[in-house]
């Protein structure tokens, strides 16, 4: 659950993404975190999709950091 919030925070800093996409990504990750914190489990495919989204955000962030060097 904390990972979802960290990914949402990271997405908010990725100015490489258009703002509308960045906002949608943050919304999805925050929604997943809220559902879990309210005790409602996510369906397996939703969890897989959110995990994939987290990984993609990390890759984008890492590539942007390397490019900035």
Backbone as a printed PyTorch tensor [residue, N CA C, xyz], in Angstrom:
tensor([[[  0.8280,  -1.1860,   0.0000],
         [  0.0000,   0.0000,   0.0000],
         [  0.8750,   1.2530,   0.0000]],

        [[  1.9320,   1.2320,   0.7940],
         [  2.8360,   2.3790,   0.8250],
         [  3.4890,   2.5680,  -0.5430]],

        [[  3.7650,   1.4490,  -1.2200],
         [  4.3590,   1.5260,  -2.5490],
         [  3.4690,   2.2640,  -3.5290]],

        [[  2.1570,   2.0930,  -3.4000],
         [  1.2290,   2.8020,  -4.2820],
         [  1.3130,   4.2950,  -4.0380]],

        [[  1.3930,   4.6880,  -2.7720],
         [  1.4940,   6.1110,  -2.4660],
         [  2.8190,   6.6810,  -2.9510]],

        [[  3.8980,   5.9180,  -2.7790],
         [  5.1980,   6.3790,  -3.2620],
         [  5.1790,   6.5480,  -4.7790]],

        [[  4.5390,   5.6040,  -5.4770],
         [  4.4420,   5.6960,  -6.9350],
         [  3.5980,   6.9060,  -7.3390]],

        [[  2.5220,   7.1780,  -6.5970],
         [  1.6970,   8.3560,  -6.8960],
         [  2.5050,   9.6330,  -6.7000]],

        [[  3.2860,   9.6760,  -5.6360],
         [  4.1320,  10.8420,  -5.3870],
         [  5.1550,  11.0190,  -6.5140]],

        [[  5.7470,   9.9110,  -6.9270],
         [  6.7270,   9.9380,  -8.0080],
         [  6.0810,  10.4180,  -9.3090]],

        [[  4.8990,   9.9140,  -9.5960],
         [  4.2010,  10.3120, -10.8240],
         [  3.9570,  11.8150, -10.8470]],

        [[  3.6700,  12.3790,  -9.6980],
         [  3.4340,  13.8130,  -9.6270],
         [  4.6490,  14.6470,  -9.9770]],

        [[  5.8330,  14.0540,  -9.9150],
         [  7.0670,  14.7800, -10.2110],
         [  7.5720,  14.5590, -11.6360]],

        [[  6.9450,  13.6690, -12.3600],
         [  7.4110,  13.3340, -13.7080],
         [  6.8410,  14.3040, -14.7350]],

        [[  7.5360,  15.3860, -14.9340],
         [  7.0660,  16.4040, -15.8580],
         [  7.2510,  15.9920, -17.3170]],

        [[  7.8670,  14.8300, -17.5260],
         [  7.9750,  14.2760, -18.8810],
         [  6.6060,  13.8070, -19.3700]],

        [[  5.7070,  13.5300, -18.4380],
         [  4.3650,  13.0930, -18.7910],
         [  3.4550,  14.3110, -18.9440]],

        [[  2.5410,  14.2780, -19.8990],
         [  1.5620,  15.3590, -19.9920],
         [  0.7550,  15.4360, -18.6850]],

        [[  0.3570,  16.6210, -18.3090],
         [ -0.3060,  16.7940, -17.0140],
         [ -1.5870,  15.9720, -16.8920]],

        [[ -2.3430,  15.8190, -17.9770],
         [ -3.5730,  15.0360, -17.8960],
         [ -3.2730,  13.5630, -17.6130]],

        [[ -2.2180,  13.0300, -18.2200],
         [ -1.8200,  11.6470, -17.9710],
         [ -1.2610,  11.5080, -16.5610]],

        [[ -0.4390,  12.4500, -16.1510],
         [  0.1300,  12.4300, -14.8010],
         [ -0.9890,  12.4220, -13.7610]],

        [[ -1.9910,  13.2480, -13.9650],
         [ -3.1280,  13.3180, -13.0460],
         [ -3.8920,  11.9970, -13.0020]],

        [[ -4.1030,  11.3850, -14.1590],
         [ -4.8220,  10.1050, -14.2170],
         [ -4.0440,   9.0010, -13.5050]],

        [[ -2.7440,   8.9770, -13.6850],
         [ -1.9040,   7.9700, -13.0340],
         [ -1.9640,   8.1390, -11.5190]],

        [[ -1.8320,   9.3650, -11.0590],
         [ -1.9180,   9.6290,  -9.6170],
         [ -3.2830,   9.1920,  -9.0910]],

        [[ -4.3370,   9.4570,  -9.8420],
         [ -5.6870,   9.0760,  -9.4290],
         [ -5.8130,   7.5590,  -9.2800]],

        [[ -5.3320,   6.8150, -10.2540],
         [ -5.4180,   5.3470, -10.2090],
         [ -4.6450,   4.7960,  -8.9990]],

        [[ -3.4340,   5.2790,  -8.8080],
         [ -2.6240,   4.7740,  -7.6980],
         [ -3.2190,   5.1530,  -6.3440]],

        [[ -3.7400,   6.3540,  -6.2390],
         [ -4.3600,   6.7760,  -4.9910],
         [ -5.6350,   5.9760,  -4.7250]],

        [[ -6.4110,   5.7110,  -5.7540],
         [ -7.6300,   4.9140,  -5.6030],
         [ -7.2970,   3.5080,  -5.1070]],

        [[ -6.2580,   2.9080,  -5.6530],
         [ -5.8420,   1.5670,  -5.2030],
         [ -5.4320,   1.6060,  -3.7410]],

        [[ -4.6760,   2.6300,  -3.3500],
         [ -4.2400,   2.7520,  -1.9570],
         [ -5.4290,   2.9290,  -1.0260]],

        [[ -6.3900,   3.7650,  -1.4150],
         [ -7.5730,   4.0070,  -0.5820],
         [ -8.3810,   2.7220,  -0.4150]],

        [[ -8.5780,   1.9980,  -1.5090],
         [ -9.3270,   0.7440,  -1.4180],
         [ -8.6630,  -0.2310,  -0.4480]],

        [[ -7.3630,  -0.3500,  -0.5590],
         [ -6.6460,  -1.2610,   0.3390],
         [ -6.6960,  -0.7750,   1.7870]],

        [[ -6.5570,   0.5190,   1.9930],
         [ -6.5770,   1.0360,   3.3590],
         [ -7.9670,   0.9100,   3.9840]],

        [[ -9.0040,   0.8350,   3.1610],
         [-10.3630,   0.6250,   3.6570],
         [-10.6950,  -0.8580,   3.8150]],

        [[ -9.6910,  -1.7090,   3.6290],
         [ -9.8850,  -3.1450,   3.8450],
         [-10.5060,  -3.8870,   2.6820]],

        [[-10.5660,  -3.2540,   1.5260],
         [-11.1410,  -3.9160,   0.3580],
         [-10.0090,  -4.4060,  -0.5390]],

        [[ -9.8980,  -5.7160,  -0.7070],
         [ -8.8150,  -6.2330,  -1.5550],
         [ -9.0530,  -5.8930,  -3.0250]],

        [[ -7.9470,  -5.7010,  -3.7200],
         [ -8.0320,  -5.4420,  -5.1560],
         [ -8.0500,  -6.7710,  -5.9050]],

        [[ -8.8260,  -6.8580,  -6.9770],
         [ -8.7750,  -8.0650,  -7.8000],
         [ -7.3520,  -8.2710,  -8.3330]],

        [[ -6.9950,  -9.4920,  -8.5740],
         [ -5.6280,  -9.8450,  -8.9680],
         [ -5.1700,  -9.0800, -10.2070]],

        [[ -6.0000,  -8.9520, -11.2030],
         [ -5.5850,  -8.2540, -12.4280],
         [ -5.3990,  -6.7610, -12.1810]],

        [[ -6.1770,  -6.2010, -11.2850],
         [ -5.9930,  -4.7890, -10.9260],
         [ -4.6630,  -4.6280, -10.2030]],

        [[ -4.3680,  -5.5380,  -9.2820],
         [ -3.0760,  -5.4760,  -8.5860],
         [ -1.9170,  -5.6020,  -9.5630]],

        [[ -2.0380,  -6.4970, -10.5110],
         [ -0.9740,  -6.6670, -11.5100],
         [ -0.8100,  -5.3980, -12.3530]],

        [[ -1.9250,  -4.7990, -12.7380],
         [ -1.8720,  -3.5810, -13.5480],
         [ -1.2450,  -2.4320, -12.7590]],

        [[ -1.6040,  -2.2990, -11.4940],
         [ -1.0480,  -1.2260, -10.6660],
         [  0.4380,  -1.4630, -10.4390]],

        [[  0.8260,  -2.6980, -10.2240],
         [  2.2480,  -3.0220, -10.0690],
         [  3.0120,  -2.6950, -11.3460]],

        [[  2.4270,  -3.0100, -12.4910],
         [  3.0510,  -2.6910, -13.7820],
         [  3.1960,  -1.1790, -13.9150]],

        [[  2.1900,  -0.4400, -13.5190],
         [  2.2330,   1.0150, -13.5600],
         [  3.3520,   1.5510, -12.6660]],

        [[  3.4790,   0.9880, -11.4770],
         [  4.5660,   1.3850, -10.5740],
         [  5.9240,   1.1710, -11.2330]],

        [[  6.1120,   0.0110, -11.8420],
         [  7.3890,  -0.3110, -12.4800],
         [  7.6780,   0.6490, -13.6380]],

        [[  6.6700,   0.9520, -14.4240],
         [  6.8540,   1.8620, -15.5540],
         [  7.2430,   3.2580, -15.0620]],

        [[  6.6140,   3.7170, -14.0030],
         [  6.9490,   5.0290, -13.4490],
         [  8.3880,   5.0680, -12.9540]],

        [[  8.8100,   4.0040, -12.3270],
         [ 10.1880,   3.9300, -11.8430],
         [ 11.1620,   3.9780, -13.0080]],

        [[ 10.8670,   3.2540, -14.0820],
         [ 11.7340,   3.2670, -15.2580],
         [ 11.8040,   4.6560, -15.8850]],

        [[ 10.6650,   5.3320, -15.9830],
         [ 10.6410,   6.6790, -16.5490],
         [ 11.4510,   7.6230, -15.6710]],

        [[ 11.2610,   7.5200, -14.3770],
         [ 11.9800,   8.3740, -13.4290],
         [ 13.4840,   8.1380, -13.5270]],

        [[ 13.8910,   6.8700, -13.5430],
         [ 15.3220,   6.5430, -13.6220],
         [ 15.9330,   7.0400, -14.9310]],

        [[ 15.2130,   6.8810, -16.0320],
         [ 15.7190,   7.3400, -17.3280],
         [ 15.8440,   8.8630, -17.3500]],

        [[ 14.8940,   9.5470, -16.7630],
         [ 14.9520,  11.0110, -16.7140],
         [ 16.1230,  11.4780, -15.8670]],

        [[ 16.3770,  10.7960, -14.7690],
         [ 17.5150,  11.1640, -13.9100],
         [ 18.8260,  10.9390, -14.6240]],

        [[ 18.9490,   9.8360, -15.3540],
         [ 20.1790,   9.5520, -16.0710],
         [ 20.3810,  10.5570, -17.2080]],

        [[ 19.3090,  10.9300, -17.8550],
         [ 19.3830,  11.8870, -18.9570],
         [ 19.8200,  13.2710, -18.4400]],

        [[ 19.4240,  13.6040, -17.2300],
         [ 19.7550,  14.9030, -16.6490],
         [ 21.2230,  15.0050, -16.2480]],

        [[ 21.8710,  13.8770, -16.1220],
         [ 23.3040,  13.8890, -15.7080],
         [ 24.2060,  14.3250, -16.8020]]])
